[in-house]
Amino acid sequence: MQLGSLPFKYLGVPISARKLSVLDCSLLVERIVERIRAMGSRHLSYGGRLTLIKFVLANLHSYWARIFILPKNFLWKGTYHYMAAPLISWEHVCQKKRCGGSSWASVQASTSSTWAWKRICKVRDIMLPGYQGDWWLQPGGHYSVNLGYKWLCPDGVDVQWRHVVWNRFCLPRHNFICWVQAYQRLQTRARMAKFGYNGDMCCCLCAEVTETAEHLFFKCKYSTLCVQYMSNRLGFYLPSADTWNWWMKHRFKSLFLKKVIGATIVGLVYSVWKARNHSLHNHVLIRPDVWMKPVVANLIYRCKTQISSNVRERFELWLSTLS
């Protein structure tokens, strides 16, 4: 029998006597790219892309990660976040076991140290400025990993629409589509034209004007009828023009009512976009009242499950009309 040599491939992964390099992991990148190209990811829906990431790409990465310690280029940056969590409790252990009584903040890993100890020292260097500056310190004198995480990842720019989109009364799938729309990233025909689309530019719902996000939400005749149906069914006024700004500036009688109307707006964005896609792909336009009926039912159920007992008493009469 002829003897082979290292490295070699076994079950699709490279077997080597040394730690994998970035070049060795190029095979993993090639596999991921092949899967993306094979599935035509550019034309997948958002749900299809999520499925591709969860059950195809993530599994490829997880399979390799179970066998090897991958180079840092292939690990999420969040590695530091997870490893920083036990940093404070490690201080006492390291002081005695590794530091020989010297300060744990100054000790350095030697070339003969284990990979785990080298990694701990590296994370220590990243988190140390915040630790020494008492950015992690709570009023009670205890250090908080949560505050350390916020120091490492400061809050981004606050946007006004976040209270509309990230509302606990909204359904998660409604949240996502409305969040994409908030960044003007829904693939309307006007937006697709910027990337080379040269087909029909008319709105898929009314076929009268160019299909833009501004037109769909909610100047289109079809979407206006959806807004009217939702308003009549839920029993409160909802303008079709400048809806988001109206919601943010309007003074509501209660926080509960504000959240319900916010969830209604988010549900309308999702419903109109879904109706547009249904019309585009199936060449069938369903009547707004028929289309919106299950959407309203889901919204009502969601609101009833999220409402607290004290608020329920105040709005008992209104809730009874939604049954």
Secondary structure, DSSP 8 states (H G I E B T S, - for coil): -----SSEEETTEEE-SS---TTTTHHHHHHHHHHHHHTTGGG--HHHHHHHIIIIIHHHHHHHHHHS---GGGS-TTHHHHHHTTHHHHHHHHHHHTSTTS-TTT----TTS-HHHHHHHHHHHHHHHHHHTTTTB-TTS-B-HHHHHHHHS------TTHHHHS-TTS-HHHHHHHHHHHTT-S--HHHHHTTT--S--B-TTTSSSB--HHIIIIISHHHHHHHHHHHHHHTS---SSSHHHHHHHS--S-HHHHHHHHHHHHHHHHHHHHHHHHHHHH-----HHHHHHHHHHHHHHHHHHH--HHHHHHTHHHHHTT-
